[in-house]
Amino acid sequence: GLAGRDITGTTKMGKWINPPVNSENILYNKSRVWFGLHKAKMEMRRKSEVFIVEGYNDVIAFQSYGVENTVAPCGTAITEEQINELKKYCEKVVFCMDPDKAGIAAVIKHIPNFIKQGFRVEVLTLDLDPDDFVRKYHDVIALSGLPNMLNVPGVRVDGFQLLINEHIRKDYHQLELDLKSESERLSQLESRFKTDKQNLFSQVTEIEGDLLQAKSLLKE
């Protein structure tokens, strides 16, 4: 069950190097494991909440600074088996994923699965991932304590509300796309109408000319 991080900077390898997960690897199945759970479970029971972070270094960083009830999935996915495992120890999960698009998308994806299992869900709004956060704000953490910083009003967002806002944002974005498409269609129709109008005007002018010529011939 070993895992490591590639620090060579090469793009040919993944960021994390994990052991294979298959039927032959009977000692380790990452779809059932939470990294750091052995150190987190007592504090999870005491506070009835767990912080879910993205990577191994994030767990080590939070636990080293007093937030012992921190775990991470051993991979990008969170399975139903892992969710059920957490249910043994707490009733609330607090996501603290990386603040990039991938991290936010992962949180949005996981929130409904935890809510279905009866968890209350919150999301930390940090400007960095947990490992980088404790490195950058080390001096402040030394004075205030990381647990206190993570409970400052406004740092946590309700997961269900975040989910609703995301769906509203998507619906609004889709509405904008629909309006843009309809506007373009109307512009095309208007352009076609102007063209047809010009053609019709030309035909009318031509017919009027023919009528005048016919009247002139009749008079003769």
Residue pairs with C-beta under 8 A, 6 or more apart in sequence:
1 19
1 27
1 28
1 30
1 33
2 19
3 16
3 17
3 18
3 19
3 56
3 74
4 16
4 17
5 15
5 16
5 17
5 56
5 57
6 13
6 14
6 15
6 16
6 17
16 55
18 30
18 74
18 75
19 25
19 28
19 30
21 28
21 29
21 30
21 31
30 73
30 74
30 75
31 75
31 77
31 79
31 81
31 82
32 79
32 81
32 82
32 85
33 74
33 82
34 40
34 71
34 72
34 73
34 74
34 82
34 85
34 86
35 56
35 59
35 71
35 72
35 73
35 74
36 56
36 59
36 60
36 63
36 70
36 71
36 72
37 71
37 85
39 63
39 68
40 50
40 63
40 68
40 69
40 70
40 71
41 89
42 68
43 68
43 69
44 50
44 69
44 86
44 89
44 90
45 89
45 90
46 69
47 69
47 90
48 90
48 91
48 92
49 69
49 90
49 91
49 92
49 93
49 94
50 69
50 70
50 71
50 86
50 89
50 90
50 92
50 93
50 94
51 62
51 67
51 69
51 70
51 71
51 93
51 94
51 95
51 96
51 124
51 150
52 70
52 71
52 72
52 73
52 78
52 93
52 94
52 95
52 96
52 97
53 59
53 62
53 70
53 71
53 72
53 96
53 97
53 129
53 130
54 72
54 97
54 98
54 103
54 106
54 129
55 72
55 129
55 131
56 72
57 131
58 70
58 72
58 96
58 129
58 130
58 131
59 70
59 71
59 72
59 130
60 131
61 130
61 131
61 133
61 134
61 135
62 70
62 96
62 130
62 134
62 146
63 70
64 134
65 134
65 141
65 145
65 146
66 145
66 146
66 147
67 146
67 147
67 150
69 90
70 130
71 86
73 82
76 106
78 110
78 113
80 113
83 113
83 114
83 117
83 119
84 117
86 93
86 119
87 117
87 118
87 119
91 118
91 119
91 120
92 119
92 120
92 121
92 122
93 114
93 119
93 120
93 121
93 122
94 121
94 122
94 123
94 124
94 150
94 156
95 107
95 110
95 111
95 121
95 122
95 123
95 124
95 159
96 123
96 124
96 126
96 129
96 130
97 103
97 104
97 106
97 107
97 129
98 129
99 125
99 126
99 127
99 128
99 129
103 129
107 123
107 159
107 162
108 162
108 163
108 166
111 121
111 123
111 159
111 160
111 162
111 163
112 163
114 121
114 159
115 121
115 159
115 160
120 159
121 158
121 159
121 160
122 156
122 157
122 158
122 159
123 156
123 157
123 158
123 159
123 162
124 150
124 155
124 156
124 157
125 154
125 155
125 156
125 157
126 133
126 155
127 133
128 136
134 141
134 146
137 149
140 149
141 149
149 155
150 156
